[in-house]
Amino acid sequence: MKNSEIKGLSKEELVVKIAEEKENLVKLKFAHTISAIENPTRITKVRKDIARLTTELTKLKAQSATETK
């Protein structure tokens, strides 16, 4: 997922997307534990996507907190 796509999401969409990606990460890890997945770098990519989404969500929360002051 590109940063430009992430920045276009609302808070609610970010929360949903984070939950989806975390679920995807658990499935990938489980599949890799059972038998080696074809491309294990997908696990790293999903972890980085979750981090990007979480960072953007934190920025939006901080921004809305400063606007309400």
Sequence and secondary structure as in RCSB ss.txt:
>XXXX:A:sequence
MKNSEIKGLSKEELVVKIAEEKENLVKLKFAHTISAIENPTRITKVRKDIARLTTELTKLKAQSATETK
>XXXX:A:secstr
  HHHHHT  HHHHHHHHHHHHHHHHHHHHHHHHS  S THHHHHHHHHHHHHHHHHHHHHHHHHHHH 
